[in-house]
């Protein structure tokens, strides 16, 4: 099958486009590798430090209460124990079948 000059030109354009796209992908990948290596090997950037605990520091007993987020234990409202109603004879959350009454 003989190809026309127009088909040859189209095929050549596709090949050039794919070659250019592959070149850009390779170039971006290479740049990414170089930048990552530069970040790792950069002597001017100090290594990350982990904060240490001061042994002599006094920690607050209720840090949330000091910030006003949570009430302190002495300010907590007292809730009486909940007891079931002694006058309640049947459960209120379900029906009792007539045969068991």
Secondary structure, DSSP 4 states (H G I P E B T S, - for coil): -PPPHHHHHHHHHHHHHHHHHHHHHHHHHHHHHHHHHHHHH-TTSPPP-PPPPPTTPPPPS-HHHHHTSS--GGGSPP-PPP---TT--S-SSSPPPGGG-
